[in-house]
Structures are given as structure tokens and as C-alpha cells.
Amino acid sequence: MDLPLLKDINKQSFRWKVMARIARVWELKRKDTGTTYEVDFLLLDRQGGTMEGLIPEKRMAQFMKHITEGTIYTIEDFNLYDAKSKFRSSDHPLRVCFTFRTKLKKVEPQPVNFPIFAHNARPFSVLEARADQNFILSGDK
């Protein structure tokens, strides 16, 4: 059975299991101390769909030693939050949040023909319309 695509994930269920590549990982740091308070990531599914995710500070020790950027995983037992209102890297309306129950398993062997890069090319007219908005990264000046 194929696992659902990221576009199919919604809040009508709380028992999702997905297969996705962790395409990019970045840390959010406190301005005053420079310490990391959250790790964000971008998921990429087998059809090129994307969704953001986060690992809260209290879960970083549990997951960061197991995550490799560019690797495909099955991920299950996570929470769903509304997407950030600003500076999003995906237009998916939700984001994944790892909890103490989240299961992360590396898929081996890594599937062939699974997208490597997350991109969503938009025509200039769309980018131009986003020029004064900051909800998604392509809209930044």
C-alpha cells in the first residue's frame, strides 16, 4: 500500500504515516543568546509535494542525531500545526511537529526516481504579485 502524499495530509486524522525526503534542515536561534530553540525542515514526497516541519527544542536531542538532510524516511505519530504565517518555504497549509511519540525510520534502500530537490517554479506574474507579501519566501524582495 502506498503511503499518502503530503498534499493529502489534513487535521481530520491524527494517525498519519508518510514517506518523505528531508530536503533541507535549518536551525532557529534566539537573538540574545544564539542558542537553537527549534529545528525546522522541509519534507519532499515522491511527487514533489512539500510541507514544512519542526522539531521543538525539547525533542532536538531525541531526533537530531538520526536526521540526515537528503535522506528519505517514513515518519509517523506526529502532530499537525497550522503553517507559519510568514516566511514559509512551502505553500502547504499545515506543518509537521515531532513529538516524543514520533517514529522516524530511514528507508533502505533509498527509492530510485524519488525527487531530490524541492522546487515550485512560478511565473513572474505570480512572483510579482507577491512582492509586498512575506507569507512565503518567494515573495521576499
OpenMM code with the backbone's topology and positions (N, CA, C; nanometers):
from openmm import Vec3, app, unit

residues = "MET ASP LEU PRO LEU LEU LYS ASP ILE ASN LYS GLN SER PHE ARG TRP LYS VAL MET ALA ARG ILE ALA ARG VAL TRP GLU LEU LYS ARG LYS ASP THR GLY THR THR TYR GLU VAL ASP PHE LEU LEU LEU ASP ARG GLN GLY GLY THR MET GLU GLY LEU ILE PRO GLU LYS ARG MET ALA GLN PHE MET LYS HIS ILE THR GLU GLY THR ILE TYR THR ILE GLU ASP PHE ASN LEU TYR ASP ALA LYS SER LYS PHE ARG SER SER ASP HIS PRO LEU ARG VAL CYS PHE THR PHE ARG THR LYS LEU LYS LYS VAL GLU PRO GLN PRO VAL ASN PHE PRO ILE PHE ALA HIS ASN ALA ARG PRO PHE SER VAL LEU GLU ALA ARG ALA ASP GLN ASN PHE ILE LEU SER GLY ASP LYS".split()
positions = [
    Vec3(0.0845, -0.1191, 0.0000),
    Vec3(0.0000, 0.0000, 0.0000),
    Vec3(0.0884, 0.1246, 0.0000),
    Vec3(0.0566, 0.2179, -0.0880),
    Vec3(0.1307, 0.3431, -0.0929),
    Vec3(0.0907, 0.4325, 0.0237),
    Vec3(0.1883, 0.4984, 0.0795),
    Vec3(0.1611, 0.5944, 0.1861),
    Vec3(0.1062, 0.7221, 0.1235),
    Vec3(0.0308, 0.8016, 0.1985),
    Vec3(-0.0297, 0.9230, 0.1414),
    Vec3(0.0762, 1.0249, 0.1008),
    Vec3(0.0388, 1.1072, 0.0046),
    Vec3(0.1220, 1.2206, -0.0345),
    Vec3(0.1041, 1.3314, 0.0681),
    Vec3(0.1997, 1.4216, 0.0724),
    Vec3(0.1908, 1.5324, 0.1684),
    Vec3(0.0677, 1.6176, 0.1436),
    Vec3(0.0273, 1.6345, 0.0179),
    Vec3(-0.0904, 1.7167, -0.0124),
    Vec3(-0.2180, 1.6585, 0.0487),
    Vec3(-0.2181, 1.5287, 0.0800),
    Vec3(-0.3356, 1.4636, 0.1365),
    Vec3(-0.3431, 1.4729, 0.2886),
    Vec3(-0.2369, 1.5182, 0.3520),
    Vec3(-0.2331, 1.5278, 0.4978),
    Vec3(-0.3251, 1.6408, 0.5436),
    Vec3(-0.4104, 1.6104, 0.6412),
    Vec3(-0.5020, 1.7111, 0.6951),
    Vec3(-0.5289, 1.6801, 0.8417),
    Vec3(-0.5998, 1.7696, 0.9067),
    Vec3(-0.6254, 1.7555, 1.0503),
    Vec3(-0.7446, 1.6655, 1.0813),
    Vec3(-0.8016, 1.6022, 0.9794),
    Vec3(-0.9157, 1.5150, 1.0042),
    Vec3(-0.8732, 1.3822, 1.0657),
    Vec3(-0.7439, 1.3561, 1.0655),
    Vec3(-0.6907, 1.2366, 1.1303),
    Vec3(-0.5662, 1.2758, 1.2089),
    Vec3(-0.5314, 1.1971, 1.3066),
    Vec3(-0.4096, 1.2238, 1.3828),
    Vec3(-0.3148, 1.1045, 1.3734),
    Vec3(-0.3413, 1.0115, 1.2832),
    Vec3(-0.2612, 0.8897, 1.2721),
    Vec3(-0.2019, 0.8754, 1.1332),
    Vec3(-0.1300, 0.9748, 1.0897),
    Vec3(-0.0685, 0.9718, 0.9578),
    Vec3(0.0667, 0.9015, 0.9613),
    Vec3(0.1002, 0.8402, 0.8487),
    Vec3(0.2338, 0.7869, 0.8256),
    Vec3(0.2696, 0.8260, 0.6826),
    Vec3(0.3836, 0.8914, 0.6673),
    Vec3(0.4252, 0.9383, 0.5354),
    Vec3(0.5674, 0.8908, 0.5050),
    Vec3(0.5980, 0.8894, 0.3755),
    Vec3(0.7359, 0.8678, 0.3324),
    Vec3(0.7777, 0.9961, 0.2626),
    Vec3(0.8878, 1.0541, 0.3098),
    Vec3(0.9334, 1.1810, 0.2532),
    Vec3(1.0833, 1.1969, 0.2716),
    Vec3(1.1406, 1.2731, 0.1812),
    Vec3(1.2815, 1.3109, 0.1939),
    Vec3(1.2888, 1.4357, 0.2807),
    Vec3(1.3831, 1.4392, 0.3716),
    Vec3(1.4098, 1.5634, 0.4443),
    Vec3(1.5043, 1.6424, 0.3553),
    Vec3(1.4446, 1.7337, 0.2788),
    Vec3(1.5172, 1.8041, 0.1738),
    Vec3(1.6101, 1.9117, 0.2283),
    Vec3(1.5702, 1.9759, 0.3353),
    Vec3(1.6506, 2.0851, 0.3914),
    Vec3(1.6226, 2.0930, 0.5401),
    Vec3(1.7255, 2.1254, 0.6180),
    Vec3(1.7144, 2.1408, 0.7636),
    Vec3(1.7809, 2.2723, 0.8023),
    Vec3(1.7172, 2.3512, 0.8898),
    Vec3(1.7788, 2.4738, 0.9386),
    Vec3(1.7377, 2.4993, 1.0830),
    Vec3(1.8235, 2.5702, 1.1540),
    Vec3(1.8013, 2.5980, 1.2961),
    Vec3(1.7492, 2.7401, 1.3147),
    Vec3(1.6595, 2.7554, 1.4100),
    Vec3(1.6140, 2.8874, 1.4523),
    Vec3(1.6818, 2.9171, 1.5851),
    Vec3(1.7448, 3.0328, 1.5920),
    Vec3(1.8247, 3.0675, 1.7106),
    Vec3(1.7690, 3.1904, 1.7806),
    Vec3(1.7882, 3.1929, 1.9103),
    Vec3(1.7492, 3.3099, 1.9904),
    Vec3(1.8445, 3.4243, 1.9585),
    Vec3(1.7880, 3.5430, 1.9433),
    Vec3(1.8710, 3.6603, 1.9109),
    Vec3(1.9660, 3.6963, 2.0245),
    Vec3(1.9192, 3.6821, 2.1485),
    Vec3(2.0011, 3.7256, 2.2621),
    Vec3(2.1157, 3.6305, 2.2960),
    Vec3(2.0938, 3.4984, 2.2820),
    Vec3(2.1966, 3.4026, 2.3239),
    Vec3(2.2585, 3.3237, 2.2085),
    Vec3(2.1905, 3.3212, 2.0947),
    Vec3(2.2406, 3.2438, 1.9820),
    Vec3(2.2160, 3.0942, 1.9946),
    Vec3(2.1416, 3.0523, 2.0973),
    Vec3(2.1130, 2.9098, 2.1148),
    Vec3(1.9941, 2.8697, 2.0279),
    Vec3(1.9965, 2.7465, 1.9840),
    Vec3(1.8896, 2.6943, 1.8993),
    Vec3(1.7666, 2.6643, 1.9830),
    Vec3(1.6513, 2.7143, 1.9400),
    Vec3(1.5274, 2.6854, 2.0118),
    Vec3(1.4323, 2.5987, 1.9302),
    Vec3(1.4638, 2.5765, 1.8020),
    Vec3(1.3780, 2.4954, 1.7176),
    Vec3(1.4570, 2.4585, 1.5927),
    Vec3(1.4328, 2.3399, 1.5413),
    Vec3(1.4903, 2.2989, 1.4135),
    Vec3(1.3740, 2.2826, 1.3169),
    Vec3(1.3817, 2.3496, 1.2041),
    Vec3(1.2795, 2.3388, 1.1009),
    Vec3(1.3344, 2.2563, 0.9857),
    Vec3(1.2449, 2.1978, 0.9092),
    Vec3(1.2870, 2.1182, 0.7946),
    Vec3(1.1797, 2.1239, 0.6864),
    Vec3(1.2203, 2.0870, 0.5668),
    Vec3(1.1292, 2.0814, 0.4533),
    Vec3(1.1203, 1.9369, 0.4065),
    Vec3(0.9983, 1.8835, 0.4049),
    Vec3(0.9732, 1.7492, 0.3558),
    Vec3(0.9401, 1.7536, 0.2072),
    Vec3(0.9785, 1.6480, 0.1372),
    Vec3(0.9555, 1.6357, -0.0069),
    Vec3(0.9041, 1.4951, -0.0332),
    Vec3(0.7852, 1.4827, -0.0943),
    Vec3(0.7301, 1.3492, -0.1184),
    Vec3(0.7628, 1.2984, -0.2586),
    Vec3(0.7159, 1.1794, -0.2913),
    Vec3(0.7518, 1.1123, -0.4169),
    Vec3(0.6998, 1.1825, -0.5414),
    Vec3(0.6056, 1.2751, -0.5249),
    Vec3(0.5560, 1.3510, -0.6403),
    Vec3(0.6022, 1.4962, -0.6384),
    Vec3(0.6957, 1.5281, -0.5513),
    Vec3(0.7498, 1.6633, -0.5458),
    Vec3(0.6720, 1.7587, -0.4568),
    Vec3(0.5715, 1.7085, -0.3855),
    Vec3(0.4971, 1.7922, -0.2917),
    Vec3(0.5810, 1.8234, -0.1694),
    Vec3(0.5579, 1.9399, -0.1093),
    Vec3(0.6370, 1.9821, 0.0057),
    Vec3(0.5491, 2.0164, 0.1253),
    Vec3(0.6129, 2.0141, 0.2400),
    Vec3(0.5477, 2.0508, 0.3664),
    Vec3(0.6578, 2.0814, 0.4665),
    Vec3(0.6393, 2.1862, 0.5434),
    Vec3(0.7376, 2.2185, 0.6465),
    Vec3(0.7146, 2.1343, 0.7706),
    Vec3(0.8187, 2.1246, 0.8499),
    Vec3(0.8092, 2.0554, 0.9771),
    Vec3(0.8986, 2.1221, 1.0797),
    Vec3(0.8807, 2.0834, 1.2045),
    Vec3(0.9640, 2.1390, 1.3100),
    Vec3(0.9914, 2.0356, 1.4172),
    Vec3(1.1076, 2.0527, 1.4763),
    Vec3(1.1469, 1.9744, 1.5933),
    Vec3(1.1652, 2.0745, 1.7058),
    Vec3(1.0770, 2.0711, 1.8065),
    Vec3(1.0911, 2.1669, 1.9165),
    Vec3(1.2177, 2.1399, 1.9983),
    Vec3(1.2604, 2.2404, 2.0696),
    Vec3(1.3840, 2.2332, 2.1488),
    Vec3(1.3890, 2.1078, 2.2367),
    Vec3(1.2801, 2.0751, 2.3022),
    Vec3(1.2806, 1.9614, 2.3942),
    Vec3(1.2889, 1.8263, 2.3230),
    Vec3(1.2774, 1.8229, 2.1909),
    Vec3(1.2874, 1.6994, 2.1128),
    Vec3(1.4155, 1.6927, 2.0286),
    Vec3(1.4970, 1.7976, 2.0289),
    Vec3(1.6157, 1.8010, 1.9430),
    Vec3(1.7127, 1.6881, 1.9754),
    Vec3(1.7382, 1.6609, 2.1010),
    Vec3(1.8321, 1.5543, 2.1382),
    Vec3(1.7815, 1.4184, 2.0912),
    Vec3(1.6515, 1.4001, 2.0918),
    Vec3(1.5917, 1.2733, 2.0517),
    Vec3(1.6062, 1.2479, 1.9014),
    Vec3(1.5965, 1.3531, 1.8188),
    Vec3(1.5892, 1.3321, 1.6745),
    Vec3(1.7101, 1.3781, 1.5939),
    Vec3(1.7815, 1.4793, 1.6372),
    Vec3(1.8842, 1.5383, 1.5515),
    Vec3(1.9979, 1.4424, 1.5173),
    Vec3(2.0286, 1.3502, 1.6037),
    Vec3(2.1366, 1.2553, 1.5730),
    Vec3(2.0928, 1.1514, 1.4692),
    Vec3(1.9632, 1.1457, 1.4379),
    Vec3(1.9110, 1.0474, 1.3434),
    Vec3(1.8712, 1.1072, 1.2088),
    Vec3(1.8769, 1.2385, 1.1967),
    Vec3(1.8324, 1.3040, 1.0731),
    Vec3(1.9520, 1.3408, 0.9867),
    Vec3(1.9424, 1.3015, 0.8603),
    Vec3(2.0427, 1.3410, 0.7627),
    Vec3(1.9702, 1.4107, 0.6479),
    Vec3(2.0075, 1.5330, 0.6213),
    Vec3(1.9474, 1.6077, 0.5125),
    Vec3(1.9655, 1.5300, 0.3818),
    Vec3(1.8594, 1.5192, 0.3037),
    Vec3(1.8643, 1.4487, 0.1767),
    Vec3(1.8201, 1.3034, 0.1848),
    Vec3(1.7958, 1.2524, 0.3052),
    Vec3(1.7595, 1.1123, 0.3249),
    Vec3(1.6079, 1.0969, 0.3295),
    Vec3(1.5606, 0.9815, 0.2817),
    Vec3(1.4176, 0.9507, 0.2811),
    Vec3(1.3843, 0.8691, 0.4059),
    Vec3(1.2743, 0.9062, 0.4705),
    Vec3(1.2285, 0.8411, 0.5937),
    Vec3(1.0800, 0.8113, 0.5858),
    Vec3(1.0356, 0.7150, 0.6663),
    Vec3(0.8942, 0.7086, 0.6996),
    Vec3(0.8819, 0.7807, 0.8336),
    Vec3(0.7770, 0.8586, 0.8455),
    Vec3(0.7545, 0.9392, 0.9656),
    Vec3(0.6098, 0.9153, 1.0081),
    Vec3(0.5912, 0.8845, 1.1353),
    Vec3(0.4553, 0.8632, 1.1850),
    Vec3(0.4424, 0.9112, 1.3285),
    Vec3(0.3175, 0.9266, 1.3712),
    Vec3(0.2853, 0.9728, 1.5065),
    Vec3(0.3423, 1.1113, 1.5337),
    Vec3(0.3034, 1.2061, 1.4523),
    Vec3(0.3444, 1.3458, 1.4673),
    Vec3(0.2208, 1.4325, 1.4841),
    Vec3(0.2403, 1.5502, 1.5359),
    Vec3(0.1316, 1.6469, 1.5451),
    Vec3(0.1281, 1.7308, 1.4184),
    Vec3(0.0135, 1.7906, 1.3929),
    Vec3(-0.0015, 1.8835, 1.2813),
    Vec3(-0.0365, 2.0209, 1.3359),
    Vec3(0.0370, 2.1203, 1.2912),
    Vec3(0.0114, 2.2598, 1.3268),
    Vec3(-0.0218, 2.3354, 1.1994),
    Vec3(-0.0873, 2.4489, 1.2154),
    Vec3(-0.1050, 2.5377, 1.1008),
    Vec3(0.0316, 2.5861, 1.0564),
    Vec3(0.0457, 2.6091, 0.9272),
    Vec3(0.1719, 2.6606, 0.8741),
    Vec3(0.2010, 2.7977, 0.9329),
    Vec3(0.3289, 2.8332, 0.9341),
    Vec3(0.3669, 2.9661, 0.9819),
    Vec3(0.2981, 3.0718, 0.8953),
    Vec3(0.2745, 3.1860, 0.9536),
    Vec3(0.2075, 3.2918, 0.8775),
    Vec3(0.3050, 3.3720, 0.7918),
    Vec3(0.4349, 3.3647, 0.8212),
    Vec3(0.5344, 3.4421, 0.7463),
    Vec3(0.6549, 3.3557, 0.7121),
    Vec3(0.7183, 3.3906, 0.6014),
    Vec3(0.8467, 3.3323, 0.5602),
    Vec3(0.8433, 3.1804, 0.5519),
    Vec3(0.7402, 3.1293, 0.4865),
    Vec3(0.7248, 2.9851, 0.4692),
    Vec3(0.8028, 2.9373, 0.3474),
    Vec3(0.8516, 2.8157, 0.3537),
    Vec3(0.9215, 2.7569, 0.2397),
    Vec3(0.8315, 2.6613, 0.1613),
    Vec3(0.7078, 2.6458, 0.2037),
    Vec3(0.6109, 2.5605, 0.1357),
    Vec3(0.4749, 2.6271, 0.1420),
    Vec3(0.3930, 2.6018, 0.0409),
    Vec3(0.2591, 2.6599, 0.0450),
    Vec3(0.1564, 2.5644, 0.1073),
    Vec3(0.2026, 2.4533, 0.1647),
    Vec3(0.1122, 2.3611, 0.2346),
    Vec3(0.0542, 2.4341, 0.3563),
    Vec3(-0.0757, 2.4200, 0.3827),
    Vec3(-0.1371, 2.4934, 0.4945),
    Vec3(-0.1026, 2.4401, 0.6336),
    Vec3(-0.0352, 2.3247, 0.6403),
    Vec3(-0.0007, 2.2652, 0.7695),
    Vec3(0.1487, 2.2387, 0.7767),
    Vec3(0.1952, 2.2093, 0.8971),
    Vec3(0.3323, 2.1640, 0.9155),
    Vec3(0.3354, 2.0529, 1.0197),
    Vec3(0.4326, 1.9671, 1.0058),
    Vec3(0.4534, 1.8528, 1.0945),
    Vec3(0.5304, 1.8985, 1.2172),
    Vec3(0.4939, 1.8466, 1.3333),
    Vec3(0.5703, 1.8725, 1.4556),
    Vec3(0.6030, 1.7391, 1.5214),
    Vec3(0.7327, 1.7135, 1.5385),
    Vec3(0.7760, 1.5900, 1.6041),
    Vec3(0.7429, 1.5962, 1.7527),
    Vec3(0.6972, 1.4828, 1.8061),
    Vec3(0.6666, 1.4694, 1.9484),
    Vec3(0.7495, 1.3537, 2.0043),
    Vec3(0.7366, 1.3276, 2.1323),
    Vec3(0.8114, 1.2167, 2.1921),
    Vec3(0.7642, 1.0828, 2.1362),
    Vec3(0.6465, 1.0772, 2.0748),
    Vec3(0.5936, 0.9539, 2.0166),
    Vec3(0.6288, 0.9364, 1.8691),
    Vec3(0.6824, 1.0377, 1.8065),
    Vec3(0.7114, 1.0315, 1.6634),
    Vec3(0.8112, 0.9199, 1.6339),
    Vec3(0.7809, 0.8453, 1.5287),
    Vec3(0.8705, 0.7389, 1.4822),
    Vec3(0.9303, 0.7814, 1.3499),
    Vec3(1.0619, 0.7769, 1.3425),
    Vec3(1.1375, 0.8178, 1.2244),
    Vec3(1.2220, 0.6981, 1.1828),
    Vec3(1.1987, 0.6485, 1.0613),
    Vec3(1.2727, 0.5305, 1.0163),
    Vec3(1.3291, 0.5563, 0.8769),
    Vec3(1.4597, 0.5401, 0.8656),
    Vec3(1.5268, 0.5580, 0.7376),
    Vec3(1.4800, 0.4497, 0.6413),
    Vec3(1.4467, 0.4893, 0.5178),
    Vec3(1.4034, 0.3939, 0.4162),
    Vec3(1.5275, 0.3414, 0.3451),
    Vec3(1.5469, 0.2096, 0.3531),
    Vec3(1.6617, 0.1481, 0.2870),
    Vec3(1.6156, 0.0250, 0.2116),
    Vec3(1.6533, 0.0107, 0.0873),
    Vec3(1.7339, 0.1061, 0.0111),
    Vec3(1.6508, 0.2304, -0.0239),
    Vec3(1.7192, 0.3400, -0.0476),
    Vec3(1.6513, 0.4636, -0.0856),
    Vec3(1.5841, 0.4435, -0.2217),
    Vec3(1.4560, 0.4784, -0.2345),
    Vec3(1.3855, 0.4577, -0.3611),
    Vec3(1.4499, 0.5370, -0.4763),
    Vec3(1.4536, 0.4742, -0.5929),
    Vec3(1.5021, 0.5455, -0.7117),
    Vec3(1.3889, 0.6318, -0.7651),
    Vec3(1.4209, 0.7317, -0.8399),
    Vec3(1.3235, 0.8239, -0.9001),
    Vec3(1.2443, 0.9036, -0.7970),
    Vec3(1.2934, 0.9141, -0.6761),
    Vec3(1.2308, 0.9971, -0.5727),
    Vec3(1.2933, 1.1353, -0.5866),
    Vec3(1.2138, 1.2415, -0.5955),
    Vec3(1.2723, 1.3751, -0.6154),
    Vec3(1.3799, 1.4078, -0.5119),
    Vec3(1.4807, 1.4794, -0.5584),
    Vec3(1.5914, 1.5191, -0.4716),
    Vec3(1.5769, 1.6632, -0.4274),
    Vec3(1.5294, 1.7473, -0.5164),
    Vec3(1.5210, 1.8905, -0.4896),
    Vec3(1.3765, 1.9353, -0.4811),
    Vec3(1.3494, 2.0210, -0.3838),
    Vec3(1.2168, 2.0807, -0.3697),
    Vec3(1.2160, 2.2130, -0.4443),
    Vec3(1.1322, 2.2226, -0.5436),
    Vec3(1.1191, 2.3493, -0.6159),
    Vec3(0.9762, 2.3629, -0.6628),
    Vec3(0.9352, 2.4838, -0.6759),
    Vec3(0.8000, 2.5119, -0.7202),
    Vec3(0.8066, 2.6376, -0.8046),
    Vec3(0.8556, 2.6216, -0.9263),
    Vec3(0.8731, 2.7373, -1.0146),
    Vec3(0.7398, 2.8056, -1.0396),
    Vec3(0.7409, 2.9360, -1.0309),
    Vec3(0.6207, 3.0168, -1.0523),
    Vec3(0.6480, 3.1171, -1.1633),
    Vec3(0.5458, 3.1496, -1.2402),
    Vec3(0.5651, 3.2524, -1.3421),
    Vec3(0.5944, 3.3878, -1.2770),
    Vec3(0.6618, 3.4723, -1.3506),
    Vec3(0.6983, 3.6026, -1.2979),
    Vec3(0.5767, 3.6783, -1.2472),
    Vec3(0.4630, 3.6657, -1.3135),
    Vec3(0.3422, 3.7386, -1.2713),
    Vec3(0.3017, 3.6999, -1.1287),
    Vec3(0.3184, 3.5727, -1.0929),
    Vec3(0.2861, 3.5289, -0.9567),
    Vec3(0.3865, 3.5877, -0.8583),
    Vec3(0.5141, 3.5817, -0.8935),
    Vec3(0.6174, 3.6378, -0.8065),
    Vec3(0.5987, 3.7879, -0.7895),
    Vec3(0.5652, 3.8553, -0.8975),
    Vec3(0.5432, 4.0000, -0.8915),
    Vec3(0.4274, 4.0331, -0.7980),
    Vec3(0.3206, 3.9535, -0.8008),
    Vec3(0.2051, 3.9757, -0.7133),
    Vec3(0.2403, 3.9554, -0.5661),
    Vec3(0.3440, 3.8769, -0.5389),
    Vec3(0.3860, 3.8501, -0.4011),
    Vec3(0.4897, 3.9496, -0.3500),
    Vec3(0.5248, 4.0474, -0.4284),
    Vec3(0.6365, 4.1368, -0.3958),
    Vec3(0.6234, 4.2046, -0.2596),
    Vec3(0.5066, 4.2422, -0.2177),
    Vec3(0.4899, 4.3115, -0.0901),
    Vec3(0.4346, 4.2215, 0.0189),
    Vec3(0.4434, 4.0911, -0.0016),
    Vec3(0.3941, 3.9963, 0.0968),
    Vec3(0.5112, 3.9198, 0.1561),
    Vec3(0.4956, 3.8721, 0.2776),
    Vec3(0.6041, 3.7964, 0.3400),
    Vec3(0.5576, 3.6611, 0.3935),
    Vec3(0.4481, 3.6096, 0.3377),
    Vec3(0.3983, 3.4820, 0.3888),
    Vec3(0.4740, 3.3637, 0.3308),
    Vec3(0.5280, 3.3755, 0.2118),
    Vec3(0.6036, 3.2657, 0.1525),
    Vec3(0.7350, 3.3230, 0.0980),
    Vec3(0.8423, 3.2477, 0.1081),
    Vec3(0.9744, 3.3024, 0.0792),
    Vec3(0.9890, 3.3597, -0.0593),
    Vec3(0.9216, 3.3077, -0.1599),
    Vec3(0.9352, 3.3608, -0.2955),
    Vec3(0.8825, 3.5027, -0.3069),
    Vec3(0.8068, 3.5484, -0.2081),
    Vec3(0.7520, 3.6829, -0.2128),
    Vec3(0.8457, 3.7895, -0.1575),
    Vec3(0.9584, 3.7483, -0.1026),
    Vec3(1.0522, 3.8460, -0.0451),
    Vec3(1.1204, 3.9266, -0.1535),
    Vec3(1.1488, 4.0508, -0.1217),
    Vec3(1.2213, 4.1373, -0.2147),
    Vec3(1.3687, 4.1159, -0.1996),
] * unit.nanometer
topology = app.Topology()
chain = topology.addChain("A")
for resn in residues:
    res = topology.addResidue(resn, chain)
    for name in ("N", "CA", "C"):
        topology.addAtom(name, app.Element.getBySymbol(name[0]), res)
